[in-house]
Amino acid sequence: MAGFDPIEAFSLKGQVAVVTGGGKGIGRGVALGLARSGAAVHVLDRDLAAAEDAVAMLKAEGHRARAHHVDVGDEASIDAAMATIAAEGSLDVLVNNAGLAIRKPSVDLSVADWDAVLKVNLTGVFLCARSAARHMIANKQGAIVNLASIMGLSGGGLYPNISYQATKGAVVNLTRALAVEWAPSGVRVNAVAPTWVRTDFIKPLTDNPDLLARMNAMTPLGRIAEIDEVVGGIVYLASPAAAMVTGHTLAIDGGFLAQ
Ligand SMILES: NC(=O)c1ccc[n+]([C@@H]2O[C@H](COP(=O)([O-])OP(=O)(O)OC[C@H]3O[C@@H](n4cnc5c(N)ncnc54)[C@H](O)[C@@H]3O)[C@@H](O)[C@H]2O)c1
């Protein structure tokens, strides 16, 4: 392709990126990765203090960043933030990262628990993608990366987590369907499926030495992942280096799904 440098294409210089749940954990790492790749980064989180803390970290490195108080279950707050961001120029990248798990035996899971997880992990992903895509389609370009999970592509096995597994499986196929629908508009949609990643999200699991040993043993590479080990795959899918990749779910799983 004329003028396409495959290595320069890893850069996000001049682009504007949005990360949901970017205040902590994987999202915070992704926000930093996107910023170091050259993007201005908007951190959306329902925990405004966490978002502001992440933004302070980015600014301390000289990056452009802003915090927004957004709950991905709240359509109005999403649309308002996306419109503010897009009105300033462009909205090029969305990382749908905010997520929730309620790990209980399925027979004990209430409808309220079920609904809470669906609202964040599935409706939230749809609402944020829909809102961002309205601006991306108008610009005829954009990249969306959704956080799925190995739990969306397997039955798990170590502990019950049905609403999480159902929603992450749905994210994999939502990713395919939106990729196909929006490809003619120049918007790519991909996902990543990480193995367990050491964050507060799984602290109740990793604090249990027996369970952690079994999680490590279930992973061919023999250990769970660190945040920085999933950032690169997400930044790659967000970047023009992945110009011909859409509808794909990239496993970042130490071989878990290869078994
Ligand atoms: N940690 C893992 O083992 C792992 C593995 C695979 C996939 N994932 C996925 O990666 C994503 C991030 O997980 P993490 O481990 O970094 O979690 P985390 O709990 O460490 O951080 C999640 C962040 O999202 C924010 N958030 C939660 N609900 C929100 C909402 N409704 N609106 C806006 N912000 C919200 C939180 O305030 C927090 O800042 C999730 O989608 C999770 O399902 C995590």
The ligand as an ORCA input file, in Angstrom:
! r2SCAN-3c Opt
* xyz 0 1
  N      -7.838     -9.054     35.549
  C      -8.107    -10.149     34.851
  O      -7.739    -11.264     35.221
  C      -8.845    -10.047     33.539
  C      -8.746    -11.110     32.636
  C      -9.424    -11.028     31.430
  C     -10.191     -9.926     31.133
  N     -10.261     -8.912     32.035
  C     -11.101     -7.765     31.694
  O     -10.294     -6.619     31.649
  C     -11.072     -5.479     32.020
  C     -10.374     -4.698     33.109
  O     -10.185     -5.553     34.221
  P      -9.206     -5.171     35.418
  O      -8.652     -6.435     35.914
  O      -8.289     -4.090     35.020
  O     -10.280     -4.604     36.492
  P     -10.070     -3.586     37.726
  O     -11.182     -3.904     38.651
  O      -8.656     -3.643     38.215
  O     -10.301     -2.146     37.076
  C     -11.530     -1.873     36.481
  C     -11.700     -0.380     36.297
  O     -12.965     -0.184     35.643
  C     -13.739      0.755     36.364
  N     -15.152      0.427     36.209
  C     -15.807     -0.654     36.672
  N     -17.111     -0.583     36.352
  C     -17.272      0.558     35.661
  C     -18.388      1.201     35.074
  N     -19.618      0.665     35.174
  N     -18.206      2.358     34.420
  C     -16.981      2.917     34.335
  N     -15.892      2.377     34.901
  C     -16.035      1.213     35.548
  C     -13.270      0.630     37.799
  O     -13.573      1.799     38.547
  C     -11.766      0.399     37.605
  O     -11.067      1.629     37.475
  C     -12.451     -6.011     32.410
  O     -13.326     -5.936     31.297
  C     -12.166     -7.473     32.720
  O     -13.306     -8.270     32.537
  C      -9.613     -8.938     33.224
*
